[in-house]
Amino acid sequence: MTTQPSSCTTITLTTQPRSPKPTNQQQRRTFLSSFLPGSGSNGSDNDSSSRTRRLTATRALPYSPAPLFEVISDVQSYSSFLPFLTASTVTHRDPATRYPTRAFLTVGYGPLSETFTSKVDCDPQRLTVTAQSGARFGVAKKDGQDVSPSGGGFGFPGAEEGIFEYLSTKWELADVTAEMGGGKSMTRVHLEIGFEFKNQWHATMMSAVEGQMAGVMIEAFEKRMGEVVGR
């Protein structure tokens, strides 16, 4: 993919250290170890024993915010263009806006796959799309107290399933046409991903490719925009 001269990408990685746990599965391969091209070198000195990760990427794309928002909020189509996302099924939609509110996502490589439930929030006014998965987001709280329907259960079905303790993805769009000059529509796209795996092995495997993940996701959406609205 040819990068536009006006595009600018910034990728930041932050970890929160945890005490390492011994593992005897370091040599095993999983779809995570081949998740992105060039996984042999990530240019990151993050501690692979840390499970908690935060990744960000920012890029200016030559489109207005509205069509970009529609592509990012179209969760049902994710599996058709995001790397190694083999299935994306919207199960619930907002009755007024018809934007997705919950979806099943499956990440896979070869015979290996993981499916998890994602709670989605699309805000066309603020131009944000957020998705949350994992047990940590499944517990509903008010004033620090568990107020889940079961008094200790999960706030949405499937929250406890999958490989993540939590996975949070947030897209933020901003019209920067005036800032960039030239009169051509430009939108700043900011992606922030926070995640923590349930076990150490997945965290170790992901450390090999995490530095590329946010940037590759934005590139995939940029390519999708070219297909949907053209240049």
C-alpha positions in Angstrom: 0.0 0.0 0.0 1.3 3.4 -1.0 1.3 6.0 1.8 -0.2 9.3 0.9 2.2 12.3 1.2 -0.3 14.0 3.5 -0.6 11.0 5.8 1.1 11.0 9.2 1.2 8.0 11.5 2.3 7.9 15.2 2.3 4.7 17.1 2.8 4.6 20.9 3.1 1.6 23.2 2.7 1.6 26.9 2.9 -1.4 29.3 2.0 -1.8 33.0 4.5 -4.3 34.5 3.4 -7.4 36.2 5.4 -10.1 37.9 6.3 -12.7 35.2 4.9 -16.2 35.5 6.9 -19.2 34.3 5.7 -21.0 31.2 6.8 -24.1 29.4 4.9 -23.3 26.2 7.3 -20.6 24.8 8.0 -22.7 21.7 4.4 -23.4 20.7 2.9 -21.5 17.8 -0.5 -19.9 17.6 -2.3 -17.7 15.2 -1.1 -14.8 17.4 2.5 -15.5 16.6 1.7 -15.0 12.9 -0.9 -12.3 13.4 0.8 -9.6 11.2 3.4 -9.6 8.4 7.0 -9.0 9.6 6.3 -10.5 13.0 9.9 -11.4 13.4 10.9 -7.8 14.4 8.6 -5.4 16.3 11.0 -2.6 17.2 9.7 -2.6 20.7 11.5 -3.3 24.0 8.3 -4.0 25.9 8.5 -6.6 28.7 6.8 -9.6 27.1 5.8 -10.9 30.6 3.5 -7.9 31.1 -0.1 -8.8 30.2 -1.5 -5.2 30.1 -0.9 -3.3 26.9 -1.9 0.0 25.4 -1.4 0.8 21.7 -2.2 3.9 19.8 -1.9 5.1 16.2 -2.9 8.3 14.5 -3.1 9.1 10.9 -4.6 11.9 8.7 -6.7 10.4 5.9 -8.0 12.2 2.7 -11.7 11.8 3.5 -14.4 13.7 5.3 -15.4 12.3 8.8 -18.9 11.1 7.9 -18.0 8.3 5.4 -15.1 7.2 7.6 -17.4 6.9 10.6 -19.8 4.7 8.5 -17.0 2.3 7.5 -15.6 2.1 11.1 -19.1 1.5 12.6 -19.9 -1.2 10.0 -18.8 -4.0 12.3 -20.6 -6.6 10.3 -18.1 -6.1 7.4 -15.0 -6.2 9.5 -14.1 -9.8 8.6 -14.0 -8.9 4.9 -11.0 -6.7 5.3 -9.3 -6.9 8.7 -6.3 -9.3 8.8 -7.1 -12.6 10.5 -10.6 -11.6 11.6 -12.5 -14.6 10.2 -16.0 -13.7 11.3 -17.9 -10.6 12.5 -21.6 -11.0 13.3 -23.7 -8.1 14.7 -26.2 -9.6 17.1 -27.8 -6.4 18.5 -28.5 -3.0 17.1 -29.7 0.3 18.5 -33.4 0.4 17.5 -33.2 4.2 16.7 -29.9 4.6 14.9 -29.4 0.9 13.7 -25.8 1.1 14.7 -24.4 -2.1 16.3 -24.4 -2.5 20.0 -23.1 -6.1 20.4 -21.3 -8.5 18.1 -19.5 -11.8 17.9 -15.9 -11.5 16.6 -13.7 -14.5 15.7 -9.9 -14.2 15.2 -8.2 -17.1 13.6 -5.3 -18.6 11.7 -5.4 -22.0 10.1 -7.2 -24.5 12.4 -6.9 -22.2 15.5 -9.5 -19.6 16.3 -10.9 -17.6 19.3 -14.4 -16.1 19.4 -15.5 -13.4 21.8 -18.4 -11.0 22.4 -17.9 -7.3 22.0 -20.1 -4.5 23.3 -20.1 -1.7 20.8 -21.0 2.0 21.2 -21.2 4.2 18.0 -21.6 8.0 18.6 -22.1 9.9 15.3 -22.2 13.2 17.1 -18.8 12.8 18.8 -17.5 10.7 15.9 -16.3 7.9 18.2 -16.7 4.1 17.9 -15.8 2.0 21.0 -15.8 -1.7 21.5 -15.3 -3.6 24.8 -14.8 -7.3 25.4 -13.7 -9.5 28.3 -14.7 -10.3 31.9 -13.6 -6.9 33.3 -16.2 -5.1 31.2 -18.9 -7.7 31.9 -19.5 -6.6 35.5 -21.9 -3.6 35.8 -20.9 -1.3 38.6 -22.4 1.8 40.3 -20.6 3.7 43.0 -18.0 1.0 43.0 -20.6 -1.7 43.8 -21.5 -4.7 41.6 -25.0 -4.1 40.2 -25.1 -6.9 37.7 -28.6 -8.5 37.4 -27.3 -11.6 39.1 -25.5 -9.7 41.8 -22.2 -11.1 40.7 -22.7 -12.1 37.1 -21.8 -10.5 33.8 -23.3 -7.3 32.4 -23.7 -8.8 28.9 -23.7 -12.4 27.7 -20.4 -13.8 26.6 -18.3 -11.2 28.4 -16.4 -13.9 30.2 -15.6 -15.9 27.1 -12.4 -15.8 25.0 -8.8 -15.1 25.6 -9.1 -11.6 27.0 -9.4 -10.4 30.5 -10.3 -7.2 28.7 -10.1 -5.7 25.3 -10.9 -2.0 24.6 -10.8 -0.4 21.2 -11.7 3.3 20.6 -11.7 5.2 17.3 -11.9 9.0 17.4 -12.3 11.1 14.3 -11.7 14.8 13.8 -12.1 17.1 10.8 -8.7 18.7 10.2 -9.3 20.1 6.7 -8.7 23.7 7.8 -5.5 22.7 9.6 -4.1 20.8 6.7 -4.9 23.5 4.1 -5.3 22.9 0.4 -9.1 22.6 0.5 -9.2 18.8 0.3 -11.2 17.0 3.0 -8.9 15.5 5.7 -9.8 13.6 8.9 -7.5 12.8 11.7 -8.1 9.2 12.8 -6.9 8.2 16.2 -7.1 4.5 17.3 -6.4 3.4 20.9 -6.3 -0.3 21.9 -6.0 -1.5 25.5 -6.0 -5.2 26.3 -4.9 -7.8 28.8 -4.9 -11.6 28.1 -6.1 -14.1 30.6 -2.9 -16.1 30.6 0.8 -15.4 30.2 1.4 -17.5 27.1 -0.9 -15.4 25.0 0.7 -12.2 26.3 4.2 -13.5 25.4 3.1 -14.4 21.9 1.4 -11.1 21.3 4.5 -9.1 22.3 6.1 -10.2 19.0 3.5 -8.4 16.8 1.8 -5.8 19.0 3.9 -2.8 17.8 2.4 -3.2 14.3 -1.2 -3.9 15.2 -2.8 -0.5 15.6 -1.0 0.9 12.5 -2.1 -2.1 10.3 -5.7 -1.8 11.5 -5.8 1.9 10.3 -4.2 0.9 7.0 -6.8 -1.8 6.5 -9.6 0.8 7.1 -7.9 3.2 4.7 -7.9 0.6 2.0 -11.5 -0.2 2.8 -12.4 3.5 2.3 -10.8 3.4 -1.1 -13.0 0.5 -2.0 -16.2 2.0 -0.6 -16.0 5.6 -1.6 -13.1 5.7 -4.1 -10.4 8.3 -4.4 
